[in-house]
Amino acid sequence: MTFKQIYARAINRKGEQALIASLPRVISRQALISATDNTYLSEMTKCVFRSGFVWKVVEHKWPNFETAFAGFNPKAVANFSDERLESLAQDTSIIRYMTKISATRENAKFILDVISEHKTFGQFLAAWPDDDIVGLLLYLKKHGSRLGGHTGQYFLRFVGKDTFIFSKDVVTVLIAEGIVDKEPTSQRALRATQEAFNHWRAETGLPYSHLSRIMAASVGTSF
């Protein structure tokens, strides 16, 4: 099936105006570069805490997280002592989840490692090849803490790096198209998925985030 058919099905289900209004905003490489390293650590941490948790609760407490984690300055957080992490795990103003609190320190170190080679984390993201998003997802999983699966995908989406998200509805389309037989997790399945998205992007001229959202709208009950 060409993507034109998937798009037509999405319009039929949602209406063209509503579908277009739902498409994620795509930002420029310069915007990625301009964002601060603090911003990236903050969003990374938020995505980690959202995983398996009620998002509204995380959002409500987020100003307290900003205070507790020194404004998410990577250098500061990377140097948090074990005692400070243990103290945060008792802090009722944030979510007391020790493994995720510890992951924040590990991800601060990860960002600093990236900065040592790319000057800023934004430059690293901007320089990553647009046609190898699965490579970036695998890199986040390998070098970051708790950044595998949907967490890494949402992190990239929310900071503005053009990416697809393997929601249940997107996976349904991938299966129907014969690209995978379940949610792609193996490197082979991920590469096949990347090739499919690259093909659809070349066919339509649309960014990955729009392709992903349109796919979800073509079969799901929501965007």
GUTOR-120866 format. One line per field, with one value per residue (C-alpha): residue number from 1; residue in three letters; x negated, y, z negated. Coordinates in steps of 0.5 Angstrom, whole numbers, plus 2048, in hexadecimal, padded with zeros to 3 digits. Layout:
<atoms>
n <- NUM, ...
res <- ALA, ...
u <- X, ...
v <- Y, ...
w <- Z, ...
</atoms>
This chain:
<atoms>
n <- 1, 2, 3, 4, 5, 6, 7, 8, 9, 10, 11, 12, 13, 14, 15, 16, 17, 18, 19, 20, 21, 22, 23, 24, 25, 26, 27, 28, 29, 30, 31, 32, 33, 34, 35, 36, 37, 38, 39, 40, 41, 42, 43, 44, 45, 46, 47, 48, 49, 50, 51, 52, 53, 54, 55, 56, 57, 58, 59, 60, 61, 62, 63, 64, 65, 66, 67, 68, 69, 70, 71, 72, 73, 74, 75, 76, 77, 78, 79, 80, 81, 82, 83, 84, 85, 86, 87, 88, 89, 90, 91, 92, 93, 94, 95, 96, 97, 98, 99, 100, 101, 102, 103, 104, 105, 106, 107, 108, 109, 110, 111, 112, 113, 114, 115, 116, 117, 118, 119, 120, 121, 122, 123, 124, 125, 126, 127, 128, 129, 130, 131, 132, 133, 134, 135, 136, 137, 138, 139, 140, 141, 142, 143, 144, 145, 146, 147, 148, 149, 150, 151, 152, 153, 154, 155, 156, 157, 158, 159, 160, 161, 162, 163, 164, 165, 166, 167, 168, 169, 170, 171, 172, 173, 174, 175, 176, 177, 178, 179, 180, 181, 182, 183, 184, 185, 186, 187, 188, 189, 190, 191, 192, 193, 194, 195, 196, 197, 198, 199, 200, 201, 202, 203, 204, 205, 206, 207, 208, 209, 210, 211, 212, 213, 214, 215, 216, 217, 218, 219, 220, 221, 222, 223
res <- MET, THR, PHE, LYS, GLN, ILE, TYR, ALA, ARG, ALA, ILE, ASN, ARG, LYS, GLY, GLU, GLN, ALA, LEU, ILE, ALA, SER, LEU, PRO, ARG, VAL, ILE, SER, ARG, GLN, ALA, LEU, ILE, SER, ALA, THR, ASP, ASN, THR, TYR, LEU, SER, GLU, MET, THR, LYS, CYS, VAL, PHE, ARG, SER, GLY, PHE, VAL, TRP, LYS, VAL, VAL, GLU, HIS, LYS, TRP, PRO, ASN, PHE, GLU, THR, ALA, PHE, ALA, GLY, PHE, ASN, PRO, LYS, ALA, VAL, ALA, ASN, PHE, SER, ASP, GLU, ARG, LEU, GLU, SER, LEU, ALA, GLN, ASP, THR, SER, ILE, ILE, ARG, TYR, MET, THR, LYS, ILE, SER, ALA, THR, ARG, GLU, ASN, ALA, LYS, PHE, ILE, LEU, ASP, VAL, ILE, SER, GLU, HIS, LYS, THR, PHE, GLY, GLN, PHE, LEU, ALA, ALA, TRP, PRO, ASP, ASP, ASP, ILE, VAL, GLY, LEU, LEU, LEU, TYR, LEU, LYS, LYS, HIS, GLY, SER, ARG, LEU, GLY, GLY, HIS, THR, GLY, GLN, TYR, PHE, LEU, ARG, PHE, VAL, GLY, LYS, ASP, THR, PHE, ILE, PHE, SER, LYS, ASP, VAL, VAL, THR, VAL, LEU, ILE, ALA, GLU, GLY, ILE, VAL, ASP, LYS, GLU, PRO, THR, SER, GLN, ARG, ALA, LEU, ARG, ALA, THR, GLN, GLU, ALA, PHE, ASN, HIS, TRP, ARG, ALA, GLU, THR, GLY, LEU, PRO, TYR, SER, HIS, LEU, SER, ARG, ILE, MET, ALA, ALA, SER, VAL, GLY, THR, SER, PHE
u <- 800, 7FD, 7FE, 803, 808, 806, 807, 80E, 810, 80E, 812, 818, 817, 815, 817, 811, 812, 811, 80C, 807, 809, 806, 7FF, 7F9, 7F5, 7EF, 7E9, 7E3, 7DC, 7DA, 7DF, 7DC, 7D6, 7D8, 7DC, 7D8, 7D5, 7D9, 7DF, 7DD, 7DB, 7E2, 7E6, 7E2, 7E4, 7EB, 7EC, 7E8, 7ED, 7F3, 7F2, 7F7, 7FA, 7FF, 7FD, 801, 7FE, 7F7, 7F9, 7FC, 7F6, 7F1, 7EF, 7ED, 7E9, 7E5, 7E3, 7E1, 7DD, 7D9, 7DD, 7DA, 7D3, 7D0, 7C9, 7CD, 7D1, 7CB, 7C8, 7CE, 7CB, 7CF, 7D1, 7D4, 7D8, 7DA, 7DD, 7E1, 7E4, 7E7, 7E9, 7F1, 7F1, 7EE, 7F0, 7EC, 7E9, 7E2, 7E0, 7E3, 7E0, 7D9, 7DA, 7DA, 7D3, 7D1, 7D4, 7D1, 7CA, 7CD, 7CE, 7C7, 7C4, 7C8, 7C6, 7BE, 7BF, 7C4, 7C4, 7CB, 7D1, 7D5, 7CF, 7CF, 7D6, 7D6, 7D0, 7D3, 7D5, 7DC, 7DD, 7DA, 7DF, 7DF, 7D7, 7D8, 7DE, 7D9, 7D3, 7D8, 7DA, 7D2, 7CF, 7D5, 7D8, 7E0, 7E0, 7E2, 7E9, 7EE, 7EA, 7E5, 7EA, 7EE, 7E8, 7E6, 7ED, 7EE, 7E7, 7E9, 7E4, 7E8, 7EA, 7EF, 7F3, 7F4, 7FB, 800, 804, 7FD, 7FB, 802, 800, 7F9, 7FC, 801, 7FC, 7F8, 7F2, 7F2, 7F6, 7F6, 7F3, 7EC, 7E7, 7E1, 7DC, 7DF, 7E6, 7E4, 7E0, 7E6, 7EA, 7E5, 7E5, 7ED, 7ED, 7E7, 7EB, 7F2, 7EE, 7EB, 7F2, 7F5, 7F0, 7F3, 7EF, 7EF, 7F3, 7F9, 7F8, 7F9, 7FF, 802, 801, 804, 80A, 80B, 80D, 80E, 813, 80F, 809
v <- 800, 807, 80C, 810, 80A, 80B, 812, 812, 80D, 811, 817, 813, 811, 818, 81D, 821, 827, 824, 81F, 825, 829, 823, 822, 823, 82A, 828, 82D, 82E, 82C, 833, 832, 82C, 82F, 835, 831, 831, 82A, 82C, 82B, 825, 822, 824, 821, 81B, 81A, 81C, 816, 811, 813, 813, 80C, 808, 80D, 812, 818, 81D, 81C, 81D, 823, 826, 824, 827, 82E, 82A, 825, 82B, 82E, 827, 826, 82C, 82F, 828, 82B, 825, 827, 828, 822, 81D, 81F, 81D, 819, 812, 815, 81B, 816, 812, 819, 81A, 813, 816, 81C, 81C, 823, 81E, 817, 812, 80D, 80C, 808, 80E, 813, 80F, 80F, 817, 817, 812, 816, 81C, 818, 816, 81D, 81F, 819, 81B, 823, 821, 81F, 823, 82A, 829, 824, 828, 828, 820, 81F, 824, 821, 81A, 817, 818, 812, 80E, 80F, 808, 809, 80F, 80B, 805, 80A, 80D, 806, 804, 80A, 80D, 80B, 808, 80B, 805, 803, 809, 80D, 80F, 810, 815, 818, 81A, 81C, 821, 824, 825, 820, 81D, 816, 810, 80D, 806, 807, 801, 804, 805, 7FE, 7FC, 7FF, 7FD, 7F6, 7F7, 7F9, 7F3, 7F7, 7F3, 7EE, 7F2, 7F8, 7F9, 7F8, 7F3, 7F7, 7F3, 7F6, 7FD, 7FD, 7FB, 800, 805, 803, 804, 80A, 80D, 80A, 80E, 814, 814, 813, 818, 81D, 81D, 81D, 816, 819, 81B, 814, 811, 815, 814, 80C, 80C, 810, 80C, 806, 808, 80B, 811, 815
w <- 800, 802, 7FC, 800, 7FE, 7F7, 7F7, 7FB, 7F5, 7F0, 7F3, 7F4, 7EC, 7E9, 7EF, 7F2, 7EE, 7E7, 7EA, 7EC, 7E6, 7E2, 7E5, 7E1, 7E2, 7E5, 7E3, 7E7, 7E6, 7E3, 7DE, 7DB, 7DB, 7D7, 7D2, 7CB, 7C8, 7C2, 7C7, 7C9, 7C3, 7C0, 7C6, 7C5, 7BE, 7BF, 7C4, 7BF, 7BA, 7BE, 7C0, 7BD, 7B9, 7B9, 7BE, 7BA, 7B4, 7B6, 7BA, 7B3, 7AF, 7B5, 7B2, 7AB, 7B0, 7B3, 7AC, 7A9, 7AF, 7AF, 7B5, 7B9, 7BA, 7BC, 7B9, 7B2, 7B3, 7B5, 7AF, 7AA, 7A4, 7A3, 79C, 7A0, 7A4, 79E, 79B, 7A2, 7A1, 79B, 79E, 79E, 7A3, 7A8, 7AA, 7A6, 7AB, 7A9, 7AF, 7B4, 7AF, 7B0, 7B7, 7B8, 7B5, 7BA, 7C0, 7BD, 7BE, 7C5, 7C7, 7C5, 7C9, 7CF, 7CE, 7CD, 7D5, 7D8, 7D3, 7D2, 7D2, 7D7, 7DC, 7DB, 7DC, 7E2, 7E5, 7E5, 7EC, 7ED, 7F0, 7EA, 7E5, 7E2, 7E2, 7DD, 7D9, 7D8, 7D6, 7D1, 7CE, 7CE, 7CB, 7C7, 7C1, 7C2, 7C9, 7CD, 7D0, 7D0, 7CB, 7D0, 7D5, 7D1, 7CF, 7D6, 7D8, 7D3, 7D4, 7DB, 7DE, 7E4, 7E2, 7E3, 7DC, 7DC, 7D9, 7D9, 7DF, 7E3, 7E2, 7E4, 7EB, 7EB, 7EA, 7F0, 7F5, 7F3, 7F1, 7EA, 7E6, 7DF, 7DC, 7DF, 7DA, 7DD, 7E1, 7E8, 7E7, 7E5, 7EB, 7EF, 7EC, 7EE, 7F5, 7F5, 7F2, 7F7, 7FD, 7FA, 7F9, 800, 803, 7FF, 7FD, 7F6, 7F0, 7EB, 7E6, 7EB, 7EE, 7E7, 7E5, 7EC, 7EB, 7E4, 7E6, 7EC, 7E7, 7E0, 7DC, 7DA, 7DD
</atoms>
